[in-house]
Each structure stands twice: as C-alpha cells, then as structure tokens.
C-alpha cells in the first residue's frame, strides 16, 4: 500500500511536466514579445490562418509617443491584414491619429466606432480573433498573445456589450447636443 501511495505522489509531481510536453487544446498558451522584431512577430502571428475573418478590438490612439518604426509596423500589418481579407471592428478614441488610419484603410475600418476620449482614451490595443487575444503596448514595444478559444469568446462578448452601449448612447447624445 505504501509503495502505491508513494508512486501516486511521484506521478502527481511529474504530471504538470508531462502536460507541458503535450498540452491539450484546453490549456492557455501565453506568448510574450518585445522590441521591434518581437512586435512584428506578434502582429503577424498566425495571420495566414485569419484569412476572411473579422477581429474585434479596443484600438489605441497615438498621442505622439509611439516610436515611428512601430507606426511603420502598424501600417505594414494593416497592409498584410487587408491582403488576407481580414477586417477589424471595435472601438477606438476620437483622435487625429485614429482618423489617419480610417482615411488610409477605409474598407477594413468600416466596423470601427470612434468614440469620445472621455469614454475611451487608451494607449494600448486589445485585439480578439477566434483563436487568440493580442494585447499590444506600442509605446514600450511589448505584446502578449493569449491563445485560448474560451478567452477569445469571452472577450468577443465584452466587445459586443461595449459596442451596444455606444450604439444606444449615440442617438440620445445627438438629440441633446
């Protein structure tokens, strides 16, 4: 009996290591990126597999502190995204920097709502695909990708709630304004 208990205890200690070797689809995979090369890798992560999809997001503004090479990466990402027929939706602050992207990428930005900075004034972007969530801090050149369909689905629901909030709010504000 004692030998069996000892074997079970040793197995329980080794089990997490075994799971990490062959993770199930239920696990959460987290990736961290930094620097310009890391940002490029994060932005283009599994882009081929996203062809024809729409990604939701809370999109950042640039108050002039995002490094120019990072802005260039955003333009390259947008070009790759459009080439792969990937549209984006969501919410972004009303800001000159976001207007620039609206004008340049009219087709793929039609589903993004520009909202007053008093309601949303973010310097980071949170993007949700069907398979993963990408969080980007372009100021510090850092990104995190959380690969898990349940996390993605939960955040998609949060984006839907937020968008409905602004759609309901807009006509009332227009009447009062």
N, C-alpha and C positions, 0 to 999 in steps of 0.2 A: 504494500500500500504506500509506504513512504517513498519508494522509488518512483511510483506512478505520479505522486504529488510533485516530486522533485522534477520529473520530466515535464509535467504540465507547466510548472513555474518557469522552467528554462524556455519552453516553447513560447509562453506568453511574452517573455522578454525579447525574443528574437522576432516575433510576429510583426511588429512595426517595420523592422528592417526588410523582412520578406515582402511586405506590402509595398514598400517604396521601390523595390526592384520591379514589380509588376503591378502598377497601380490600376485599380478598377476605374471605370468611367464615372463612378460616383465621387471620386476624390476631387478635391480642388487643387488645380495646378496653378501656382503663382510664379510669375516671371518678373524680374526687376531689370531695368535698363537705365543706363546713364551715359552722358556725353552725347556728342552729335552722332557718332556711329550707333550708339545704343538707341537714340531717338529714331533714327532711320529704320533700324531693325524693328522697333516697336510699332512704328507707323505702318510698315509694310507686312507686319505679322499676318500670315495666312490670308493675304489679300486675294490670292487666286481662288480660294475657297468661298469667298464672299460675293462672287460674281452674281449680279442680278438681285442683290438684296438691298434692304433699307436698314441703315443703322441709326438708332436713336441716340440723342446725346444732349448734354448740357455743354455748350461750346463756349470757349474762353474769348475774352477780348484781349487786345494788346494796348496797354497804356504807354507804350514806347520803351518798355523794359525787356521785351523778348529779343534775344540776340538775332541779328539779321540772318545768320546761317540757319537758325531754327525756322524763321519765317520762310526762307527758301525751301526748307524741307516740307513745310506745310503746303506750299504751292506744288511741289513735286508729288506729294501724297494726294492732293486734290486731283492732279492730272492722272495719276495711276488709278485713283478711285473712279473717275469718270470713264477712263479707258475700260475698266472692268464693270461698267454699268452699275456702280454702287451709289445709291442715293443716300442722303442723310436727312434726318428730321430732328426736331427737338427745339431747344430754347437757347438763345444767345442774347447778350446785352445789346441794347441800342447804343452803338458806339461807332465812331468813324472807322475803326479797324475792322469791325464786322461788316460794315457796309461795303468795304473794298472787296471782301470775299463774295458777298451777294452779287455784286456787279460782275465780277470776273467769272463766277461759276453759277450763272443764273439757273440753268436747267437742274442741277443737282441740289440746289439750295432752296427750292420752292417750298419744301415742307418744314423749313426752319422759321420759328417765330422770333422776331426781335422784340424784346420786352424792355421796359424801363429799367435803368440801372438801379433804381430804388428797390425793385423787386428781385433782380438777379444781376450781380456785378462780379462774376467770377474771373479769376486769372488762370484757372485750370480747366481742362476739358475732361468730361467723363463720357465715354462712348460705349454703347452697348450693341453688340452683334448677337446673332442667335447662339453663338458658342462661347463668347468671352466678353469681358469688360476691360476696357483700356482707359487708364487714368493717366493723364499727361500734365506735367508741370513744365511748360516750355521755358519758364524763367530760369529754373535750376537745371534744365536738361535732364529730367528724370521721368520715368514712366513705370507703371506697374500694369501687368496684364493678369487678370484672374480668369482662368479658363474653367468654367463650370456652367452648364446649361441652366441649372436652377438659380444660380446667382443672376445670370443674364435675364431670365424670365421675370424674376422679382423686380429687377431694375427697370425692365420694359414696362411693368405695371406702374411703377412710380412715375416714369416719364409720362405715361398716358394720363395719370391723375393730374400731374402738373400742367400738361397741355390743356386739359379740360378746364382747369382753374382759370387759365388766361383767356380761353375762348369765351367762357361765361362772363368774365370780368370786363372784357374789351367793350362790348356794346354799352354797358352801363357807364363806363368812363367816358365814352364818346358822347353820350347824352348829357352828362354833367359838364363836359369840357366845352 
